[in-house]
Amino acid sequence: MRDALVNPVSLSRQLEGWRGPDGEAAYRRLSEALKLMILDGRLSLNARLPGERRLAETLGVSRITVSAALDRLRGEGFVVSRIGSGSFTALPASPASRPIRPLDGPMQMADPPGVIDMATASMPADEQVHAAYARALEALPAHLPGHGYEPVGVEALRRVVADRYAAEGMATGPDRIVITAGAQNALALLLRAATRPGDVVVTEHPSYPHALDAMTRAALRVVPVAMTPSGWDREGMIATIARVRPRLVYLIGAHHNPTGHVLSAEDEAAFAHAAERAGSLLVLDDTLRELWFDRPPPPPVDHGPHVMRLGSTSKPYWGGLRVGWLHADAAAAEAVVRRRPSLDLGAPVMEQLAAAVLMAGDPAPLVARRAALARQEAHLRARLAQVLPDWRTRRPQGGLSLWVELPRPEGTRLALAAPDHGVRVAPGARFGVGGAFERCLRLPYSRTEADLTQAVDRLAAAWRSLDRPARPGRRREEAVGGTVI
């Protein structure tokens, strides 16, 4: 918010060590330190900075140093000043105003031929998917006499989903399942049914970009809670839920996109209890829970009517199979279905039948996919360690991607430069609120080992190119906005 004021004492504490070694002008070091805080999300956007005199006194430098640092940030677009109002933090292209240019999907005309797509975290279909569609086609005639609109979902698929939950230890029934056109569609339907403009949503930080986009488009106020290197900040999350009393809490429990963490049973129970005390809904996104390496995530638990779960066939089977579901209390499921016609009239019947065949079929192909993903993840991590040893990452517990920390905050610049070197990537800023995570990059390991080897080599070339002057005409918005799968 524009009336948010940055406390100078707090700012000084966070800027500790900004002076660095001698040899570089103080105003440059100060401007770089402030820029990093803006890019990392430690300074929120549109926050009013202390006046030059007050900031100089707090930092123990001359007002000329502060003035020169702010002038440099203004020139780069990280600070804007308004007569009579003061100076505010900003980004060269703010999330609210940047045009959207997909990072993946069909609209890739601007990319040179032969570019390796490392922005899309999704696997190709295998023979099992083809066979499932063939069987679905055989079952389709039984559904043709009806009108074909399925706002709740085909009963056969709802039963399969309910049986899958029951097999994992959470007894439920098909009346608590609503079939949707993917998990993202399920979230959009739930937001429409359960929230109103201005409601507060608490989420972990970073998080799935399209979930954040859906919340923004629903005019909700997103309150992010930073994750720790080992996962969720239990105390911070519980304290935030108690303080802001959100309408909804959204968490990607297994496996977290983009970090690959898994929400422990203890944390999940604690967050469910905190949400109940605050009168909040808790939405657990389990889209990637099937893609584990060494051991499955904790089994799902029914924490009460205020807790809902999202699932999907797109990640474990094929991105083109746009079938997902919402598991909710019967009353909440009914509310979603009642509000649904203003957004869509149900998922396609053919796809639902194919999803039912896959989920009820032989689990061996999915087991093989897990093993392949584990090999590809190890290969990608080893190649990064060999070619880009100063890029830091950790082995996830599953999912489809690595969360990589760069040695300096240039994720967006790298994403802009990468297509010229034959690879496309999703910058960390796309997974944050307010321009955070410029030091990060998400790299999927869903491609073949040969592709991953080439992709890392091309990324290394793009990274080295950042030390050279950038080509004119490229726009920051192209790398930050758009679709990330």
MARPA-672175 format. One record per residue (C-alpha): residue number from 1; z, x, y. Coordinates in nm, 4 decimals, decimal comma. Layout:
N
num;up;east;north
NUM;Z;X;Y
...
This chain:
485
num;up;east;north
1;0,0000;0,0000;0,0000
2;-0,0766;0,1256;0,3492
3;0,2755;0,0722;0,4732
4;0,4193;0,2935;0,1966
5;0,5810;0,5971;0,3603
6;0,6041;0,9349;0,1919
7;0,9604;1,0638;0,2229
8;0,9422;1,4170;0,3699
9;1,2460;1,5460;0,1774
10;1,1068;1,4198;-0,1508
11;0,7668;1,5640;-0,0631
12;0,9212;1,9014;0,0143
13;1,1016;1,8998;-0,3207
14;0,7778;1,8258;-0,5077
15;0,5954;2,0933;-0,3098
16;0,8379;2,3640;-0,4212
17;0,6454;2,6833;-0,4902
18;0,3413;2,5848;-0,2845
19;0,3430;2,9075;-0,0854
20;0,2442;3,1225;-0,3814
21;0,1627;3,4932;-0,3458
22;0,0642;3,6503;-0,0170
23;-0,3002;3,6979;0,0674
24;-0,4189;3,3426;0,1285
25;-0,3725;3,1436;0,4455
26;-0,0674;2,9171;0,4334
27;-0,2597;2,6124;0,5511
28;-0,5055;2,6507;0,2614
29;-0,2266;2,6745;0,0054
30;-0,0529;2,3721;0,1574
31;-0,3718;2,1643;0,1593
32;-0,4470;2,2559;-0,2043
33;-0,0907;2,1658;-0,3089
34;-0,1132;1,8273;-0,1360
35;-0,4588;1,7643;-0,2822
36;-0,3280;1,8347;-0,6320
37;-0,0427;1,5863;-0,5811
38;-0,2925;1,3199;-0,4753
39;-0,5235;1,3886;-0,7695
40;-0,2374;1,3986;-1,0192
41;-0,1008;1,0682;-0,8930
42;0,2282;1,2119;-0,7665
43;0,1288;1,0900;-0,4208
44;0,0028;0,7340;-0,4332
45;-0,3098;0,6361;-0,2463
46;-0,2935;0,4794;0,0994
47;0,0588;0,6174;0,1493
48;0,1473;0,7202;0,5048
49;0,2340;1,0873;0,5343
50;0,5173;1,2099;0,7568
51;0,4203;1,3112;1,1080
52;0,3056;1,6683;1,1608
53;0,6197;1,7701;1,3477
54;0,8558;1,6198;1,0883
55;0,6591;1,7691;0,7995
56;0,6548;2,1122;0,9626
57;1,0321;2,1023;1,0144
58;1,0963;1,9959;0,6549
59;0,8684;2,2614;0,5055
60;0,9839;2,5351;0,7416
61;0,6361;2,6173;0,8738
62;0,4643;2,5909;1,2076
63;0,3073;2,2678;1,3210
64;-0,0228;2,4552;1,3482
65;-0,0104;2,5240;0,9705
66;0,0509;2,1583;0,8919
67;-0,2175;2,0434;1,1343
68;-0,4746;2,2821;0,9851
69;-0,3878;2,1736;0,6294
70;-0,4287;1,8055;0,7179
71;-0,7557;1,8780;0,9008
72;-0,8855;2,0451;0,5852
73;-0,7832;1,7460;0,3735
74;-0,9473;1,5083;0,6209
75;-1,2691;1,7058;0,5956
76;-1,2621;1,6744;0,2171
77;-1,1752;1,3045;0,2231
78;-0,8204;1,3310;0,0850
79;-0,6552;1,2200;0,4093
80;-0,7687;0,9575;0,6589
81;-0,6129;0,9106;1,0004
82;-0,5973;0,5941;1,2062
83;-0,5166;0,5926;1,5753
84;-0,1716;0,4528;1,6298
85;-0,0953;0,4320;1,2566
86;-0,0788;0,7868;1,1218
87;-0,2360;0,9787;0,8330
88;-0,2803;0,8266;0,4870
89;-0,3576;0,9698;0,1456
90;-0,7024;0,8867;0,0081
91;-0,9767;0,9927;-0,2309
92;-1,3277;1,0904;-0,1222
93;-1,4462;0,7709;-0,2935
94;-1,1643;0,5216;-0,3433
95;-1,1441;0,3211;-0,6676
96;-1,1702;-0,0002;-0,4698
97;-1,5014;0,0870;-0,3070
98;-1,6910;0,3089;-0,5468
99;-2,0022;0,1671;-0,7119
100;-1,9941;0,1329;-1,0874
101;-2,2240;0,3502;-1,2936
102;-2,1672;0,3297;-1,6694
103;-2,0483;0,6446;-1,8415
104;-2,1737;0,5125;-2,1711
105;-2,3615;0,2225;-2,3186
106;-2,7283;0,1443;-2,2628
107;-2,7553;0,2308;-1,8925
108;-2,8065;0,6050;-1,9151
109;-3,1388;0,6399;-1,7331
110;-2,9992;0,9020;-1,4948
111;-2,9119;1,1403;-1,7811
112;-3,1632;1,4050;-1,8888
113;-3,3077;1,3658;-2,2413
114;-3,1059;1,5141;-2,5268
115;-2,7674;1,4734;-2,3630
116;-2,4778;1,4575;-2,6124
117;-2,2632;1,1540;-2,5334
118;-1,8985;1,2629;-2,5354
119;-1,7863;0,9691;-2,3217
120;-1,8151;0,7141;-2,6023
121;-1,5340;0,7087;-2,8585
122;-1,6967;0,5019;-3,1310
123;-1,8452;0,5586;-3,4777
124;-2,1869;0,4561;-3,6079
125;-2,2140;0,1847;-3,8711
126;-2,2291;0,2787;-4,2387
127;-2,3724;0,1080;-4,5488
128;-2,0620;-0,1094;-4,5744
129;-2,1413;-0,2730;-4,2385
130;-2,5001;-0,3401;-4,3427
131;-2,3813;-0,4949;-4,6702
132;-2,1282;-0,7103;-4,4840
133;-2,4002;-0,8555;-4,2617
134;-2,6112;-0,9286;-4,5690
135;-2,3256;-1,1190;-4,7304
136;-2,2514;-1,2974;-4,4022
137;-2,6119;-1,4149;-4,3910
138;-2,5679;-1,5639;-4,7363
139;-2,2556;-1,7495;-4,6191
140;-2,4099;-1,8686;-4,2911
141;-2,5870;-2,1840;-4,4243
142;-2,2498;-2,3486;-4,4912
143;-2,1758;-2,3296;-4,1166
144;-2,5154;-2,4426;-3,9854
145;-2,4517;-2,8196;-4,0050
146;-2,1721;-2,7809;-3,7488
147;-2,2139;-2,7277;-3,3754
148;-2,1423;-2,3535;-3,4052
149;-1,8815;-2,3347;-3,1298
150;-1,5623;-2,1758;-3,2597
151;-1,3063;-2,1497;-2,9751
152;-1,0282;-2,0690;-3,2231
153;-1,2438;-1,8790;-3,4713
154;-1,3860;-1,9234;-3,8177
155;-1,0981;-2,0121;-4,0489
156;-1,2057;-1,7624;-4,3161
157;-1,1659;-1,4737;-4,0713
158;-0,8382;-1,6030;-3,9284
159;-0,6984;-1,6143;-4,2801
160;-0,8152;-1,2592;-4,3523
161;-0,6510;-1,1305;-4,0325
162;-0,3270;-1,3158;-4,1108
163;-0,3330;-1,1795;-4,4664
164;-0,3804;-0,8264;-4,3324
165;-0,0673;-0,8609;-4,1172
166;0,1236;-1,0076;-4,4119
167;0,0179;-0,7168;-4,6345
168;0,1712;-0,4801;-4,3787
169;0,4993;-0,6712;-4,3820
170;0,4656;-0,9236;-4,0968
171;0,4413;-1,2756;-4,2368
172;0,2177;-1,4956;-4,0228
173;-0,0469;-1,7656;-4,0537
174;-0,4012;-1,8386;-3,9342
175;-0,2671;-2,0828;-3,6740
176;-0,1379;-1,7804;-3,4821
177;-0,4763;-1,6041;-3,4737
178;-0,7462;-1,6588;-3,2100
179;-1,0773;-1,4822;-3,2800
180;-1,2456;-1,3248;-2,9775
181;-1,5501;-1,1156;-2,8878
182;-1,3560;-0,7902;-2,9169
183;-1,0046;-0,6919;-2,8132
184;-1,1097;-0,6572;-2,4489
185;-1,2191;-1,0199;-2,4528
186;-0,8841;-1,1135;-2,6071
187;-0,7019;-0,9402;-2,3210
188;-0,9200;-1,1087;-2,0593
189;-0,8520;-1,4502;-2,2141
190;-0,4796;-1,3820;-2,2267
191;-0,4691;-1,2664;-1,8647
192;-0,6514;-1,5809;-1,7606
193;-0,4124;-1,8052;-1,9530
194;-0,0813;-1,6306;-1,8847
195;-0,1010;-1,4713;-1,5384
196;-0,1727;-1,5644;-1,1801
197;-0,3006;-1,3502;-0,8909
198;-0,0221;-1,1334;-0,7562
199;0,1719;-1,1171;-1,0828
200;0,3044;-0,7748;-1,1826
201;0,1874;-0,5954;-1,4969
202;0,3627;-0,2857;-1,6293
203;0,1596;-0,0431;-1,8390
204;0,1852;0,3112;-1,9672
205;0,0015;0,5810;-1,7730
206;-0,2673;0,6871;-1,8677
207;-0,4165;0,3782;-2,0275
208;-0,7442;0,2216;-2,1394
209;-0,9768;0,1977;-1,8348
210;-1,1208;-0,1454;-1,9093
211;-0,7766;-0,2932;-1,9581
212;-0,6806;-0,1599;-1,6154
213;-1,0063;-0,2983;-1,4740
214;-0,9347;-0,6412;-1,6242
215;-0,5922;-0,6458;-1,4613
216;-0,7365;-0,5420;-1,1259
217;-1,0090;-0,8070;-1,1407
218;-0,7434;-1,0660;-1,2202
219;-0,5731;-0,9649;-0,8922
220;-0,2633;-0,8420;-1,0733
221;-0,0347;-0,5686;-0,9396
222;-0,0334;-0,2833;-1,1889
223;0,2848;-0,0756;-1,2114
224;0,2177;0,2374;-1,4205
225;0,4916;0,4267;-1,6053
226;0,4028;0,7882;-1,6770
227;0,4009;0,9001;-2,0384
228;0,5664;1,2238;-2,1460
229;0,3966;1,4990;-2,3500
230;0,5534;1,3498;-2,6627
231;0,4772;0,9837;-2,5921
232;0,6396;0,6965;-2,4068
233;0,9264;0,7427;-2,1614
234;1,1672;0,4917;-2,3146
235;1,4271;0,5050;-2,0382
236;1,1657;0,4973;-1,7634
237;0,9792;0,2058;-1,9176
238;1,2929;-0,0008;-1,9778
239;1,4215;0,0689;-1,6261
240;1,0863;-0,0285;-1,4730
241;1,0676;-0,3535;-1,6700
242;1,4205;-0,4414;-1,5598
243;1,3505;-0,3525;-1,1965
244;1,0132;-0,5224;-1,1360
245;1,0486;-0,8043;-1,3939
246;0,6747;-0,8152;-1,4667
247;0,4863;-1,1144;-1,5925
248;0,3310;-0,8949;-1,8613
249;0,3767;-0,5519;-2,0209
250;0,0656;-0,3949;-2,1775
251;0,1006;-0,1059;-2,4241
252;-0,1479;0,0612;-2,6598
253;0,0865;0,1257;-2,9486
254;-0,1375;0,2719;-3,2178
255;-0,3169;0,4852;-3,1547
256;-0,2820;0,5303;-2,7825
257;-0,6093;0,5659;-2,5953
258;-0,6518;0,8343;-2,4659
259;-0,3575;1,0492;-2,5863
260;-0,3476;0,9566;-2,9568
261;0,0290;0,8956;-2,9576
262;0,1868;0,6300;-3,1795
263;0,4627;0,4012;-3,0549
264;0,7676;0,4416;-3,2786
265;0,9342;0,1376;-3,4327
266;1,2458;0,2114;-3,2273
267;1,0556;0,2291;-2,8986
268;0,8572;-0,0844;-2,9779
269;1,1764;-0,2766;-3,0517
270;1,3411;-0,1450;-2,7347
271;1,0443;-0,2458;-2,5189
272;1,0264;-0,5874;-2,6838
273;1,3954;-0,6403;-2,6098
274;1,3543;-0,5225;-2,2496
275;1,0594;-0,7591;-2,1994
276;1,2560;-1,0499;-2,3425
277;1,5497;-0,9827;-2,1085
278;1,3141;-0,9702;-1,8105
279;1,1289;-1,2864;-1,9124
280;0,8077;-1,0871;-1,9631
281;0,5277;-1,1083;-2,2161
282;0,4660;-0,7924;-2,4201
283;0,1075;-0,7245;-2,5307
284;0,0629;-0,4567;-2,7984
285;-0,2940;-0,3308;-2,8326
286;-0,3463;-0,2220;-3,1954
287;-0,7218;-0,1693;-3,1693
288;-0,7040;0,1810;-3,3210
289;-0,4153;0,1378;-3,5646
290;-0,6408;0,1636;-3,8740
291;-0,7586;0,5146;-3,7817
292;-0,4575;0,7254;-3,8830
293;-0,4610;1,0755;-4,0304
294;-0,1486;1,1708;-4,2260
295;0,0423;0,8435;-4,2360
296;-0,0045;0,4892;-4,1072
297;0,1696;0,3708;-3,7915
298;0,4930;0,1738;-3,8239
299;0,4241;-0,1711;-3,9715
300;0,3827;-0,4572;-3,7256
301;0,6956;-0,6607;-3,6510
302;0,7336;-1,0131;-3,5203
303;0,9659;-0,9570;-3,2230
304;0,9492;-1,3163;-3,1050
305;0,7177;-1,5570;-2,9213
306;0,6992;-1,3334;-2,6139
307;0,5193;-1,0538;-2,8069
308;0,1450;-1,0657;-2,8744
309;-0,0907;-0,8273;-3,0532
310;-0,4577;-0,7425;-3,0057
311;-0,6865;-0,6167;-3,2811
312;-1,0531;-0,5404;-3,3330
313;-1,3185;-0,4466;-3,5882
314;-1,5154;-0,2411;-3,3355
315;-1,3249;0,0864;-3,3696
316;-1,2665;0,1114;-3,7466
317;-1,6072;-0,0290;-3,8488
318;-1,8743;-0,0383;-3,5761
319;-1,8824;-0,0775;-3,1983
320;-2,1652;-0,3302;-3,2258
321;-1,9451;-0,5650;-3,4280
322;-1,7858;-0,7312;-3,1271
323;-1,5092;-0,9180;-3,3076
324;-1,1431;-0,9014;-3,2110
325;-0,8383;-1,1220;-3,2196
326;-0,5190;-1,2216;-3,0482
327;-0,2060;-1,2709;-3,2579
328;0,0368;-1,4905;-3,0676
329;0,2922;-1,7669;-3,0979
330;0,1188;-2,0943;-3,1822
331;0,1936;-2,2395;-2,8370
332;0,0560;-1,9303;-2,6603
333;-0,2529;-1,9300;-2,8825
334;-0,3125;-2,2948;-2,7941
335;-0,2821;-2,2149;-2,4218
336;-0,5433;-1,9393;-2,4547
337;-0,7856;-2,1689;-2,6382
338;-0,7332;-2,4434;-2,3813
339;-0,8292;-2,2112;-2,0935
340;-1,1074;-2,0377;-2,2866
341;-1,4138;-2,2541;-2,2038
342;-1,4221;-2,1286;-1,8455
343;-1,4882;-1,7759;-1,9804
344;-1,6669;-1,8256;-2,3151
345;-1,7034;-2,0720;-2,6012
346;-1,6092;-1,8456;-2,8903
347;-1,7340;-1,5424;-3,0809
348;-2,0644;-1,5627;-3,2735
349;-2,0231;-1,7111;-3,6212
350;-2,2424;-1,4513;-3,7943
351;-2,0314;-1,1629;-3,6640
352;-1,7104;-1,3391;-3,7648
353;-1,8369;-1,3823;-4,1203
354;-1,9363;-1,0149;-4,1374
355;-1,5931;-0,9116;-4,0053
356;-1,4231;-1,1238;-4,2718
357;-1,6268;-0,9517;-4,5441
358;-1,5372;-0,6052;-4,4120
359;-1,1660;-0,6704;-4,3698
360;-1,1285;-0,8318;-4,7107
361;-1,3525;-0,5826;-4,8891
362;-1,3182;-0,2418;-5,0530
363;-1,0881;-0,0185;-4,8438
364;-1,2464;0,3037;-4,9780
365;-1,5073;0,3393;-4,6977
366;-1,2337;0,3118;-4,4345
367;-1,0281;0,5753;-4,6180
368;-1,3336;0,8008;-4,6163
369;-1,3759;0,7438;-4,2426
370;-1,0193;0,8502;-4,1780
371;-1,0767;1,1720;-4,3706
372;-1,4011;1,2420;-4,1837
373;-1,2338;1,1822;-3,8480
374;-0,9496;1,4182;-3,9403
375;-1,2021;1,6928;-4,0249
376;-1,3983;1,6344;-3,7058
377;-1,0807;1,6358;-3,4951
378;-0,9724;1,9692;-3,6445
379;-1,3210;2,1107;-3,5851
380;-1,3292;1,9994;-3,2213
381;-0,9836;2,1380;-3,1501
382;-1,0685;2,4706;-3,3168
383;-1,3939;2,5003;-3,1244
384;-1,2172;2,4307;-2,7954
385;-0,9569;2,6965;-2,8740
386;-1,2348;2,9464;-2,9442
387;-1,4679;2,8743;-2,6526
388;-1,2316;2,7325;-2,3870
389;-0,8910;2,8800;-2,4746
390;-0,7306;2,7844;-2,1426
391;-0,7956;2,4137;-2,2075
392;-0,4773;2,2684;-2,3548
393;-0,4632;1,9927;-2,6124
394;-0,2597;1,8738;-2,9095
395;-0,3362;1,7178;-3,2438
396;-0,3186;1,3372;-3,2182
397;-0,1745;1,1250;-3,4947
398;-0,4998;0,9335;-3,5212
399;-0,7524;0,7451;-3,3139
400;-1,0862;0,8737;-3,1937
401;-1,0274;1,1250;-2,9149
402;-0,8435;1,4277;-2,7798
403;-0,6654;1,4244;-2,4447
404;-0,7383;1,7621;-2,2898
405;-0,5577;1,9251;-1,9982
406;-0,7782;2,1466;-1,7833
407;-0,6461;2,4589;-1,6115
408;-0,7277;2,3103;-1,2711
409;-0,7831;1,9559;-1,1367
410;-1,1601;1,9330;-1,1621
411;-1,2208;1,6667;-1,4252
412;-1,4484;1,4621;-1,2010
413;-1,6493;1,7642;-1,0870
414;-1,6934;1,8633;-1,4498
415;-1,8085;1,5130;-1,5440
416;-2,0656;1,5306;-1,2635
417;-2,1939;1,8720;-1,3697
418;-2,1910;1,8132;-1,7459
419;-2,5139;1,6066;-1,7827
420;-2,7108;1,8932;-1,6250
421;-2,5885;2,1053;-1,9164
422;-2,6681;1,8483;-2,1846
423;-2,3389;1,6635;-2,2353
424;-2,1638;1,3606;-2,0875
425;-1,7838;1,3234;-2,0659
426;-1,5217;1,0816;-1,9363
427;-1,2979;1,2372;-1,6679
428;-0,9235;1,1817;-1,6873
429;-0,9241;0,9972;-1,3547
430;-1,0953;0,7065;-1,5282
431;-0,7800;0,6506;-1,7367
432;-0,5350;0,6449;-1,4480
433;-0,4255;0,4424;-1,1500
434;-0,4760;0,5750;-0,7998
435;-0,6858;0,8799;-0,8878
436;-0,4396;1,0445;-1,1259
437;-0,5286;1,2788;-1,4157
438;-0,7913;1,4913;-1,2440
439;-0,6571;1,7724;-1,4624
440;-0,7540;1,5845;-1,7777
441;-1,0539;1,4971;-1,9873
442;-1,0963;1,2696;-2,2894
443;-1,3107;1,4147;-2,5674
444;-1,3928;1,1976;-2,8716
445;-1,4368;1,3499;-3,2159
446;-1,6391;1,0600;-3,3542
447;-1,9614;1,2664;-3,3679
448;-2,0724;1,5123;-3,6353
449;-1,9304;1,8633;-3,6440
450;-2,2697;2,0057;-3,5433
451;-2,2782;1,7784;-3,2373
452;-1,9204;1,8702;-3,1480
453;-2,0011;2,2417;-3,1651
454;-2,2968;2,1955;-2,9332
455;-2,1014;1,9702;-2,7009
456;-1,8205;2,2247;-2,6529
457;-2,0702;2,5040;-2,5852
458;-2,2438;2,2889;-2,3252
459;-1,9112;2,1903;-2,1705
460;-1,8216;2,5584;-2,1405
461;-2,1458;2,6193;-1,9517
462;-2,0751;2,3224;-1,7238
463;-1,7208;2,4477;-1,6628
464;-1,8477;2,7913;-1,5642
465;-2,0993;2,6311;-1,3291
466;-1,8199;2,4813;-1,1186
467;-1,7666;2,8232;-0,9648
468;-2,1170;2,7986;-0,8182
469;-2,2204;2,5701;-0,5300
470;-2,2818;2,2127;-0,6492
471;-2,6289;2,0618;-0,6419
472;-2,6769;1,8243;-0,3471
473;-2,7296;1,4575;-0,4011
474;-2,4791;1,4042;-0,6832
475;-2,2078;1,1482;-0,6154
476;-1,8484;1,1587;-0,7244
477;-1,8553;0,7868;-0,7984
478;-2,1062;0,8360;-1,0813
479;-1,8507;1,0247;-1,2866
480;-1,5402;0,8236;-1,2051
481;-1,6566;0,4635;-1,2243
482;-1,8114;0,2656;-1,5047
483;-1,7788;0,2034;-1,8724
484;-1,5686;0,4127;-2,1072
485;-1,5489;0,3086;-2,4721
